[in-house]
Every structure is written in structure tokens, then in C-alpha cells.
Amino acid sequence: MKKQDLRVIRTKKMIVDAFLTLVDEKGYEAITIQDIADKAMINRATFYAHFKDKPDLYDFVMEFAISNLSVILDADKFNKSQFIHIKSIEKTLTEVFVLIKEKQNFFKILTEGSSSELFRKKIAEVLSTMYEETFSKLRITENEIEVPISFIIEYMTSIFIGTVHWWVTTDSDFEPSHMARLVIKLVGNGHLTVLGIDVME
């Protein structure tokens, strides 16, 4: 049974690697199932044994990226404290950018065109769920008008997606730690203060 599981995992990896390489070369729309099968050195029947169609493969790639990000964005370290430590945010973001660098083709696909909006929504859902406890403590007002938490999440995720897209589609030599600091500067300590969160260095 274990040998079968390993074979399935290996074949899926071959299909995904072939898919990502082809997307980089030809673009998502131009790729056919036959292209993917040829690149992965399998037959079409083997492809269909693992994925229903090309959108199904795309969804698998998306969920893989989201699940990896979710592991890094461990809410416990933030939910248990009323303070947000900039160093903690920087460390977490650095880990995120290390993952993005390792899976650059993944994130190039996920942050381009119509894909970027779907990816942003997925991240927003993760943040809303994981950080529900933190967000539930906040009441943000601007001129006595309450600012919806959903607006804040939309704003934060849009900045993040835009930054990631720039990083993976340019020849930037910025390291993950540098990107983490850049995002913190973009958002700025002031934004966190507006959120009603006490910031500590």
C-alpha cells in the first residue's frame, strides 16, 4: 500500500512540475492535456487517473499553495497576545517569501490575470478564519464610522498579492528577508495602530 501511495505522489509531482514548466513556456490557456502528458512522460489515461481536467489540476496547485501558506501563518502566536511584535511579523513574512521563492512558478501563475483575484480571495478566507479571534477583538472607527474587518483584509491581501507578483515576475535580487521588511514598510506601523493593535518592536 505504501508503495502505491508513493507512486501516486511521484506521478502527481511529475504532472504538476510539467504543468508549471509549460505555463512558464506557453501560458495557461495554450496548454493541452496532451502537452502535459508528453512533458511528464506519461499517457493521457494516467493524467486522467489523477486529475479530471486542466482546471482540476489548477485547483490542486492553488490548494497546495494555500495549505503551505496556512502552515506558516500560524494564528496561535498572534491570537494569544494583545500585542503584535514587528519581529514576529517579519519572521513569518520571511518564511512566506522563502516558500514563494522555492515555488516561484506556482506563485507566478497564481498572481497573474484572473488567477490573482481568486488567489487573493482564498488568502482572505484563510486570514478571516485563522485570525477570527484577533479580528473579533478589534473595533476600528474612522470619524465615528466603523470600518469593516472585511475591508481591512481586502486591503492587506491586495498589497500582498501585488508585491508577490512584482517579485516573481521581475529580475529582482531582493532576498526573502528584504521582501518581508519591504511589506512591513509598505503597510507601515501606522496601519497596525489604526487597526487598534498595539505594536512592539
C-alpha positions as a Markdown table, in Angstrom:
| # | Residue | x | y | z |
|---|---|---|---|---|
| 1 | Met | 0.0 | 0.0 | 0.0 |
| 2 | Lys | 2.8 | 2.4 | 0.9 |
| 3 | Lys | 4.5 | 1.7 | -2.5 |
| 4 | Gln | 1.3 | 2.6 | -4.3 |
| 5 | Asp | 0.9 | 5.8 | -2.3 |
| 6 | Leu | 4.5 | 6.8 | -3.1 |
| 7 | Arg | 3.9 | 6.1 | -6.8 |
| 8 | Val | 0.8 | 8.2 | -6.8 |
| 9 | Ile | 2.6 | 11.1 | -5.1 |
| 10 | Arg | 5.5 | 10.8 | -7.5 |
| 11 | Thr | 3.2 | 10.8 | -10.6 |
| 12 | Lys | 1.3 | 13.8 | -9.3 |
| 13 | Lys | 4.5 | 15.7 | -8.8 |
| 14 | Met | 5.6 | 14.9 | -12.3 |
| 15 | Ile | 2.3 | 16.2 | -13.7 |
| 16 | Val | 2.5 | 19.3 | -11.6 |
| 17 | Asp | 6.1 | 20.0 | -12.5 |
| 18 | Ala | 5.3 | 19.5 | -16.2 |
| 19 | Phe | 2.3 | 21.8 | -15.9 |
| 20 | Leu | 4.3 | 24.6 | -14.2 |
| 21 | Thr | 7.1 | 24.4 | -16.8 |
| 22 | Leu | 4.6 | 24.6 | -19.6 |
| 23 | Val | 2.7 | 27.5 | -18.1 |
| 24 | Asp | 6.0 | 29.3 | -17.9 |
| 25 | Glu | 6.8 | 28.5 | -21.5 |
| 26 | Lys | 3.4 | 28.8 | -23.2 |
| 27 | Gly | 0.9 | 30.3 | -20.8 |
| 28 | Tyr | -2.0 | 28.5 | -19.2 |
| 29 | Glu | -4.6 | 28.9 | -22.0 |
| 30 | Ala | -2.3 | 27.4 | -24.7 |
| 31 | Ile | -1.6 | 24.2 | -22.8 |
| 32 | Thr | -3.4 | 21.0 | -23.6 |
| 33 | Ile | -3.7 | 17.8 | -21.6 |
| 34 | Gln | -1.5 | 16.1 | -24.3 |
| 35 | Asp | 1.2 | 18.7 | -23.7 |
| 36 | Ile | 1.2 | 18.0 | -20.0 |
| 37 | Ala | 1.2 | 14.2 | -20.6 |
| 38 | Asp | 4.1 | 14.5 | -23.0 |
| 39 | Lys | 6.1 | 16.7 | -20.8 |
| 40 | Ala | 5.6 | 14.4 | -17.8 |
| 41 | Met | 6.3 | 11.4 | -19.9 |
| 42 | Ile | 3.0 | 9.7 | -19.1 |
| 43 | Asn | 0.0 | 8.8 | -21.2 |
| 44 | Arg | -3.3 | 10.7 | -21.1 |
| 45 | Ala | -5.0 | 7.9 | -19.2 |
| 46 | Thr | -2.5 | 8.3 | -16.4 |
| 47 | Phe | -3.2 | 12.1 | -16.3 |
| 48 | Tyr | -7.0 | 11.4 | -16.0 |
| 49 | Ala | -6.4 | 8.9 | -13.3 |
| 50 | His | -5.1 | 11.7 | -11.1 |
| 51 | Phe | -6.9 | 14.8 | -12.4 |
| 52 | Lys | -10.3 | 15.4 | -14.0 |
| 53 | Asp | -9.1 | 18.1 | -16.4 |
| 54 | Lys | -6.8 | 21.1 | -16.6 |
| 55 | Pro | -8.9 | 23.3 | -14.2 |
| 56 | Asp | -8.9 | 20.4 | -11.7 |
| 57 | Leu | -5.0 | 20.4 | -11.9 |
| 58 | Tyr | -5.0 | 24.2 | -11.5 |
| 59 | Asp | -7.2 | 23.9 | -8.4 |
| 60 | Phe | -4.8 | 21.3 | -6.9 |
| 61 | Val | -1.9 | 23.8 | -7.5 |
| 62 | Met | -3.9 | 26.5 | -5.8 |
| 63 | Glu | -4.9 | 24.4 | -2.8 |
| 64 | Phe | -1.3 | 23.2 | -2.4 |
| 65 | Ala | 0.0 | 26.8 | -2.3 |
| 66 | Ile | -2.8 | 27.9 | 0.2 |
| 67 | Ser | -2.2 | 24.9 | 2.5 |
| 68 | Asn | 1.6 | 25.7 | 2.6 |
| 69 | Leu | 0.9 | 29.3 | 3.4 |
| 70 | Ser | -1.6 | 28.3 | 6.1 |
| 71 | Val | 1.0 | 26.3 | 7.9 |
| 72 | Ile | 3.3 | 29.3 | 8.1 |
| 73 | Leu | 0.6 | 31.8 | 9.0 |
| 74 | Asp | 0.0 | 30.1 | 12.4 |
| 75 | Ala | -2.5 | 32.2 | 14.1 |
| 76 | Asp | -1.8 | 31.0 | 17.7 |
| 77 | Lys | 1.3 | 33.2 | 18.0 |
| 78 | Phe | -0.8 | 36.3 | 17.3 |
| 79 | Asn | -4.2 | 35.3 | 18.8 |
| 80 | Lys | -2.8 | 34.7 | 22.3 |
| 81 | Ser | -1.4 | 38.2 | 22.7 |
| 82 | Gln | -2.8 | 41.7 | 22.6 |
| 83 | Phe | 0.5 | 42.9 | 21.2 |
| 84 | Ile | 1.9 | 42.4 | 17.7 |
| 85 | His | 5.7 | 42.1 | 17.6 |
| 86 | Ile | 7.2 | 43.5 | 14.4 |
| 87 | Lys | 10.0 | 40.9 | 14.7 |
| 88 | Ser | 7.4 | 38.1 | 14.7 |
| 89 | Ile | 5.6 | 39.6 | 11.7 |
| 90 | Glu | 9.0 | 39.9 | 9.9 |
| 91 | Lys | 10.0 | 36.3 | 10.7 |
| 92 | Thr | 6.6 | 35.0 | 9.5 |
| 93 | Leu | 6.7 | 37.0 | 6.3 |
| 94 | Thr | 10.3 | 35.9 | 5.6 |
| 95 | Glu | 9.1 | 32.3 | 5.8 |
| 96 | Val | 6.3 | 33.1 | 3.4 |
| 97 | Phe | 8.7 | 34.6 | 0.9 |
| 98 | Val | 11.1 | 31.7 | 1.3 |
| 99 | Leu | 8.3 | 29.4 | 0.2 |
| 100 | Ile | 7.4 | 31.7 | -2.6 |
| 101 | Lys | 11.0 | 31.7 | -3.9 |
| 102 | Glu | 11.1 | 27.9 | -3.7 |
| 103 | Lys | 7.8 | 27.6 | -5.7 |
| 104 | Gln | 8.3 | 30.7 | -7.9 |
| 105 | Asn | 6.4 | 29.2 | -10.9 |
| 106 | Phe | 3.5 | 28.3 | -8.7 |
| 107 | Phe | 3.1 | 31.9 | -7.5 |
| 108 | Lys | 3.8 | 33.4 | -10.9 |
| 109 | Ile | 0.7 | 31.5 | -12.1 |
| 110 | Leu | -1.4 | 32.4 | -9.0 |
| 111 | Thr | -0.7 | 36.1 | -9.1 |
| 112 | Glu | -1.3 | 36.8 | -12.8 |
| 113 | Gly | -4.5 | 37.8 | -14.6 |
| 114 | Ser | -7.9 | 36.5 | -13.3 |
| 115 | Ser | -6.0 | 33.9 | -11.2 |
| 116 | Ser | -4.8 | 36.7 | -8.9 |
| 117 | Glu | -8.3 | 37.6 | -7.7 |
| 118 | Leu | -9.2 | 34.0 | -7.0 |
| 119 | Phe | -5.9 | 33.6 | -5.1 |
| 120 | Arg | -6.5 | 36.8 | -3.2 |
| 121 | Lys | -9.9 | 35.6 | -2.2 |
| 122 | Lys | -8.5 | 32.3 | -1.0 |
| 123 | Ile | -5.9 | 34.1 | 1.2 |
| 124 | Ala | -8.6 | 36.4 | 2.5 |
| 125 | Glu | -10.7 | 33.4 | 3.6 |
| 126 | Val | -7.7 | 31.8 | 5.3 |
| 127 | Leu | -6.9 | 35.1 | 7.2 |
| 128 | Ser | -10.6 | 35.6 | 8.2 |
| 129 | Thr | -10.8 | 32.0 | 9.5 |
| 130 | Met | -7.4 | 31.8 | 11.2 |
| 131 | Tyr | -7.4 | 35.2 | 12.7 |
| 132 | Glu | -11.1 | 35.3 | 13.7 |
| 133 | Glu | -10.2 | 35.6 | 17.4 |
| 134 | Thr | -7.8 | 38.5 | 16.8 |
| 135 | Phe | -10.2 | 40.3 | 14.5 |
| 136 | Ser | -13.1 | 39.8 | 16.9 |
| 137 | Lys | -11.3 | 42.0 | 19.5 |
| 138 | Leu | -11.0 | 44.9 | 17.1 |
| 139 | Arg | -13.4 | 47.7 | 16.6 |
| 140 | Ile | -11.9 | 50.2 | 14.1 |
| 141 | Thr | -13.5 | 53.5 | 13.5 |
| 142 | Glu | -12.8 | 56.5 | 11.2 |
| 143 | Asn | -14.7 | 59.7 | 12.1 |
| 144 | Glu | -17.1 | 57.6 | 14.2 |
| 145 | Ile | -17.8 | 55.3 | 11.2 |
| 146 | Glu | -16.9 | 51.7 | 11.9 |
| 147 | Val | -14.5 | 50.2 | 9.3 |
| 148 | Pro | -15.5 | 46.6 | 8.4 |
| 149 | Ile | -12.8 | 44.0 | 9.1 |
| 150 | Ser | -13.5 | 42.6 | 5.6 |
| 151 | Phe | -12.3 | 45.9 | 4.1 |
| 152 | Ile | -9.0 | 45.7 | 6.1 |
| 153 | Ile | -8.4 | 42.1 | 4.9 |
| 154 | Glu | -9.1 | 43.1 | 1.3 |
| 155 | Tyr | -6.7 | 45.9 | 1.6 |
| 156 | Met | -3.9 | 43.8 | 3.2 |
| 157 | Thr | -4.3 | 40.9 | 0.8 |
| 158 | Ser | -4.3 | 43.2 | -2.3 |
| 159 | Ile | -0.9 | 44.7 | -1.1 |
| 160 | Phe | 0.5 | 41.3 | -0.6 |
| 161 | Ile | -0.6 | 39.8 | -3.9 |
| 162 | Gly | 0.7 | 42.9 | -5.8 |
| 163 | Thr | 4.1 | 42.7 | -4.0 |
| 164 | Val | 4.4 | 38.9 | -4.7 |
| 165 | His | 3.5 | 39.4 | -8.3 |
| 166 | Trp | 6.2 | 42.0 | -8.7 |
| 167 | Trp | 8.8 | 39.9 | -7.0 |
| 168 | Val | 8.2 | 36.7 | -9.0 |
| 169 | Thr | 7.9 | 38.4 | -12.4 |
| 170 | Thr | 10.9 | 40.7 | -12.3 |
| 171 | Asp | 14.6 | 40.1 | -12.0 |
| 172 | Ser | 14.8 | 41.5 | -8.5 |
| 173 | Asp | 17.6 | 40.1 | -6.4 |
| 174 | Phe | 15.8 | 41.0 | -3.2 |
| 175 | Glu | 16.2 | 38.2 | -0.6 |
| 176 | Pro | 13.0 | 36.9 | 1.2 |
| 177 | Ser | 14.0 | 38.8 | 4.4 |
| 178 | His | 14.3 | 42.0 | 2.4 |
| 179 | Met | 10.9 | 41.5 | 0.9 |
| 180 | Ala | 9.4 | 40.9 | 4.4 |
| 181 | Arg | 10.8 | 44.2 | 5.6 |
| 182 | Leu | 9.6 | 45.9 | 2.4 |
| 183 | Val | 6.0 | 44.7 | 3.0 |
| 184 | Ile | 6.1 | 45.9 | 6.6 |
| 185 | Lys | 7.3 | 49.3 | 5.4 |
| 186 | Leu | 4.5 | 49.4 | 2.8 |
| 187 | Val | 1.8 | 48.5 | 5.3 |
| 188 | Gly | 3.6 | 50.6 | 7.9 |
| 189 | Asn | 3.4 | 50.5 | 11.7 |
| 190 | Gly | 0.7 | 53.2 | 11.5 |
| 191 | His | -1.7 | 50.9 | 9.7 |
| 192 | Leu | -1.5 | 48.4 | 12.5 |
| 193 | Thr | -2.1 | 51.1 | 15.0 |
| 194 | Val | -5.1 | 52.2 | 13.1 |
| 195 | Leu | -6.3 | 48.6 | 13.4 |
| 196 | Gly | -6.3 | 49.1 | 17.2 |
| 197 | Ile | -3.4 | 46.6 | 17.6 |
| 198 | Asp | -0.5 | 47.6 | 19.9 |
| 199 | Val | 2.8 | 47.2 | 18.1 |
| 200 | Met | 6.0 | 46.3 | 19.8 |
| 201 | Glu | 9.5 | 46.2 | 18.2 |
